[in-house]
Amino acid sequence: MIDANKATVRSYYEAINERRFDDLAQFHHADFVFYNQVDTPHSGVTGFRASEEKNFAAYDDWKMPLVDMIAEGDQTAAYLIFEGTHARELDGIPASGRKVRFSLFMKLTLKDGLIIEKRAHFDQADIRRQMAG
Protein backbone atom coordinates (compact mmCIF):
# COMPACT_ATOMS: atom_id res chain seq x y z
CA MET A 1 0.00 0.00 0.00
CA ILE A 2 2.80 2.46 0.84
CA ASP A 3 4.53 2.04 -2.52
CA ALA A 4 1.21 2.37 -4.35
CA ASN A 5 0.35 5.54 -2.41
CA LYS A 6 3.75 7.05 -3.21
CA ALA A 7 3.27 6.22 -6.89
CA THR A 8 -0.15 7.93 -6.84
CA VAL A 9 1.28 11.04 -5.20
CA ARG A 10 4.21 11.13 -7.65
CA SER A 11 1.83 10.88 -10.63
CA TYR A 12 -0.44 13.52 -9.08
CA TYR A 13 2.37 16.07 -8.85
CA GLU A 14 3.57 15.17 -12.34
CA ALA A 15 0.10 16.07 -13.63
CA ILE A 16 0.19 19.39 -11.77
CA ASN A 17 3.67 20.25 -13.05
CA GLU A 18 2.60 19.36 -16.58
CA ARG A 19 -0.45 21.64 -16.09
CA ARG A 20 -2.84 18.75 -16.76
CA PHE A 21 -5.46 20.12 -14.35
CA ASP A 22 -8.27 18.29 -16.12
CA ASP A 23 -6.59 15.01 -15.13
CA LEU A 24 -6.58 15.75 -11.40
CA ALA A 25 -10.04 14.33 -10.73
CA GLN A 26 -8.70 10.83 -11.40
CA PHE A 27 -6.48 11.16 -8.30
CA HIS A 28 -9.14 12.50 -5.92
CA HIS A 29 -11.56 10.46 -3.84
CA ALA A 30 -15.23 11.55 -4.09
CA ASP A 31 -14.98 12.91 -0.52
CA PHE A 32 -11.73 14.84 -1.17
CA VAL A 33 -11.02 17.92 0.98
CA PHE A 34 -8.07 20.30 0.47
CA TYR A 35 -6.79 22.54 3.27
CA ASN A 36 -4.55 25.30 1.92
CA GLN A 37 -4.28 26.54 5.50
CA VAL A 38 -5.05 24.70 8.74
CA ASP A 39 -8.72 25.63 8.99
CA THR A 40 -9.55 26.56 5.39
CA PRO A 41 -11.19 23.56 3.68
CA HIS A 42 -11.99 23.38 -0.04
CA SER A 43 -14.21 20.42 -0.86
CA GLY A 44 -13.87 18.34 -3.99
CA VAL A 45 -11.62 18.65 -7.00
CA THR A 46 -13.50 21.79 -8.10
CA GLY A 47 -12.70 23.57 -4.83
CA PHE A 48 -9.08 22.51 -5.08
CA ARG A 49 -8.73 23.69 -8.67
CA ALA A 50 -10.35 27.06 -7.94
CA SER A 51 -7.98 27.63 -5.05
CA GLU A 52 -4.82 26.49 -6.79
CA GLU A 53 -5.28 27.65 -10.38
CA LYS A 54 -5.58 31.29 -9.28
CA ASN A 55 -2.25 30.91 -7.50
CA PHE A 56 -0.53 29.23 -10.45
CA ALA A 57 -1.96 31.81 -12.88
CA ALA A 58 -0.08 34.61 -11.07
CA TYR A 59 3.28 33.16 -12.09
CA ASP A 60 4.97 32.70 -15.43
CA ASP A 61 7.37 29.84 -16.00
CA TRP A 62 6.46 28.18 -12.72
CA LYS A 63 7.64 24.76 -11.67
CA MET A 64 7.05 22.79 -8.50
CA PRO A 65 9.17 19.66 -8.46
CA LEU A 66 8.62 16.94 -5.91
CA VAL A 67 11.85 16.81 -3.90
CA ASP A 68 11.12 14.08 -1.36
CA MET A 69 8.39 11.82 0.00
CA ILE A 70 7.85 9.83 3.17
CA ALA A 71 4.93 7.43 3.57
CA GLU A 72 3.41 5.44 6.39
CA GLY A 73 0.08 3.68 6.41
CA ASP A 74 -2.50 5.72 4.49
CA GLN A 75 -0.50 8.97 4.68
CA THR A 76 2.17 10.35 2.39
CA ALA A 77 4.20 13.48 3.08
CA ALA A 78 5.53 15.37 0.08
CA TYR A 79 8.19 18.10 0.10
CA LEU A 80 8.20 20.41 -2.93
CA ILE A 81 9.97 23.60 -4.03
CA PHE A 82 7.94 26.16 -6.01
CA GLU A 83 9.70 28.62 -8.34
CA GLY A 84 8.20 31.14 -10.71
CA THR A 85 8.10 34.75 -11.86
CA HIS A 86 5.35 36.86 -10.27
CA ALA A 87 3.70 38.11 -13.48
CA ARG A 88 0.10 38.88 -12.45
CA GLU A 89 -1.74 40.26 -9.42
CA LEU A 90 -2.28 37.81 -6.58
CA ASP A 91 -4.20 38.51 -3.38
CA GLY A 92 -3.94 42.27 -3.85
CA ILE A 93 -0.21 42.28 -4.65
CA PRO A 94 0.37 43.68 -8.15
CA ALA A 95 2.66 41.85 -10.57
CA SER A 96 6.26 42.54 -9.59
CA GLY A 97 8.26 40.55 -12.13
CA ARG A 98 10.27 39.12 -9.23
CA LYS A 99 11.42 35.53 -9.02
CA VAL A 100 9.69 33.75 -6.15
CA ARG A 101 10.95 30.55 -4.53
CA PHE A 102 9.49 28.76 -1.53
CA SER A 103 9.11 25.32 -0.03
CA LEU A 104 5.87 23.45 0.55
CA PHE A 105 5.06 20.51 2.75
CA MET A 106 1.97 18.51 1.83
CA LYS A 107 0.37 15.80 3.93
CA LEU A 108 -1.87 13.61 1.81
CA THR A 109 -4.20 10.92 3.12
CA LEU A 110 -5.27 8.22 0.68
CA LYS A 111 -8.31 5.95 0.74
CA ASP A 112 -9.01 3.24 -1.82
CA GLY A 113 -5.93 4.38 -3.76
CA LEU A 114 -7.19 7.97 -4.10
CA ILE A 115 -6.34 11.19 -2.28
CA ILE A 116 -9.11 11.94 0.22
CA GLU A 117 -7.39 14.76 2.10
CA LYS A 118 -4.56 17.13 1.32
CA ARG A 119 -3.09 19.58 3.83
CA ALA A 120 -0.68 22.27 2.63
CA HIS A 121 1.91 23.98 4.81
CA PHE A 122 3.99 26.91 3.57
CA ASP A 123 5.20 30.32 4.75
CA GLN A 124 2.66 32.75 3.32
CA ALA A 125 4.47 35.79 4.79
CA ASP A 126 7.67 34.79 2.99
CA ILE A 127 5.82 34.45 -0.32
CA ARG A 128 4.21 37.89 0.07
CA ARG A 129 7.58 39.42 1.00
CA GLN A 130 9.19 37.98 -2.11
CA MET A 131 6.38 39.23 -4.37
CA ALA A 132 6.30 42.72 -2.88
CA GLY A 133 10.07 43.12 -2.55
C-alpha positions as CSV (number, residue, x, y, z in Angstrom):
1,M,0.0,0.0,0.0
2,I,2.8,2.5,0.8
3,D,4.5,2.0,-2.5
4,A,1.2,2.4,-4.4
5,N,0.4,5.5,-2.4
6,K,3.7,7.0,-3.2
7,A,3.3,6.2,-6.9
8,T,-0.1,7.9,-6.8
9,V,1.3,11.0,-5.2
10,R,4.2,11.1,-7.6
11,S,1.8,10.9,-10.6
12,Y,-0.4,13.5,-9.1
13,Y,2.4,16.1,-8.8
14,E,3.6,15.2,-12.3
15,A,0.1,16.1,-13.6
16,I,0.2,19.4,-11.8
17,N,3.7,20.2,-13.0
18,E,2.6,19.4,-16.6
19,R,-0.5,21.6,-16.1
20,R,-2.8,18.7,-16.8
21,F,-5.5,20.1,-14.4
22,D,-8.3,18.3,-16.1
23,D,-6.6,15.0,-15.1
24,L,-6.6,15.8,-11.4
25,A,-10.0,14.3,-10.7
26,Q,-8.7,10.8,-11.4
27,F,-6.5,11.2,-8.3
28,H,-9.1,12.5,-5.9
29,H,-11.6,10.5,-3.8
30,A,-15.2,11.5,-4.1
31,D,-15.0,12.9,-0.5
32,F,-11.7,14.8,-1.2
33,V,-11.0,17.9,1.0
34,F,-8.1,20.3,0.5
35,Y,-6.8,22.5,3.3
36,N,-4.5,25.3,1.9
37,Q,-4.3,26.5,5.5
38,V,-5.0,24.7,8.7
39,D,-8.7,25.6,9.0
40,T,-9.5,26.6,5.4
41,P,-11.2,23.6,3.7
42,H,-12.0,23.4,0.0
43,S,-14.2,20.4,-0.9
44,G,-13.9,18.3,-4.0
45,V,-11.6,18.7,-7.0
46,T,-13.5,21.8,-8.1
47,G,-12.7,23.6,-4.8
48,F,-9.1,22.5,-5.1
49,R,-8.7,23.7,-8.7
50,A,-10.4,27.1,-7.9
51,S,-8.0,27.6,-5.0
52,E,-4.8,26.5,-6.8
53,E,-5.3,27.6,-10.4
54,K,-5.6,31.3,-9.3
55,N,-2.2,30.9,-7.5
56,F,-0.5,29.2,-10.4
57,A,-2.0,31.8,-12.9
58,A,-0.1,34.6,-11.1
59,Y,3.3,33.2,-12.1
60,D,5.0,32.7,-15.4
61,D,7.4,29.8,-16.0
62,W,6.5,28.2,-12.7
63,K,7.6,24.8,-11.7
64,M,7.0,22.8,-8.5
65,P,9.2,19.7,-8.5
66,L,8.6,16.9,-5.9
67,V,11.9,16.8,-3.9
68,D,11.1,14.1,-1.4
69,M,8.4,11.8,0.0
70,I,7.8,9.8,3.2
71,A,4.9,7.4,3.6
72,E,3.4,5.4,6.4
73,G,0.1,3.7,6.4
74,D,-2.5,5.7,4.5
75,Q,-0.5,9.0,4.7
76,T,2.2,10.3,2.4
77,A,4.2,13.5,3.1
78,A,5.5,15.4,0.1
79,Y,8.2,18.1,0.1
80,L,8.2,20.4,-2.9
81,I,10.0,23.6,-4.0
82,F,7.9,26.2,-6.0
83,E,9.7,28.6,-8.3
84,G,8.2,31.1,-10.7
85,T,8.1,34.8,-11.9
86,H,5.4,36.9,-10.3
87,A,3.7,38.1,-13.5
88,R,0.1,38.9,-12.5
89,E,-1.7,40.3,-9.4
90,L,-2.3,37.8,-6.6
91,D,-4.2,38.5,-3.4
92,G,-3.9,42.3,-3.9
93,I,-0.2,42.3,-4.6
94,P,0.4,43.7,-8.2
95,A,2.7,41.8,-10.6
96,S,6.3,42.5,-9.6
97,G,8.3,40.6,-12.1
98,R,10.3,39.1,-9.2
99,K,11.4,35.5,-9.0
100,V,9.7,33.7,-6.2
101,R,10.9,30.6,-4.5
102,F,9.5,28.8,-1.5
103,S,9.1,25.3,0.0
104,L,5.9,23.5,0.6
105,F,5.1,20.5,2.7
106,M,2.0,18.5,1.8
107,K,0.4,15.8,3.9
108,L,-1.9,13.6,1.8
109,T,-4.2,10.9,3.1
110,L,-5.3,8.2,0.7
111,K,-8.3,5.9,0.7
112,D,-9.0,3.2,-1.8
113,G,-5.9,4.4,-3.8
114,L,-7.2,8.0,-4.1
115,I,-6.3,11.2,-2.3
116,I,-9.1,11.9,0.2
117,E,-7.4,14.8,2.1
118,K,-4.6,17.1,1.3
119,R,-3.1,19.6,3.8
120,A,-0.7,22.3,2.6
121,H,1.9,24.0,4.8
122,F,4.0,26.9,3.6
123,D,5.2,30.3,4.8
124,Q,2.7,32.7,3.3
125,A,4.5,35.8,4.8
126,D,7.7,34.8,3.0
127,I,5.8,34.5,-0.3
128,R,4.2,37.9,0.1
129,R,7.6,39.4,1.0
130,Q,9.2,38.0,-2.1
131,M,6.4,39.2,-4.4
132,A,6.3,42.7,-2.9
133,G,10.1,43.1,-2.6
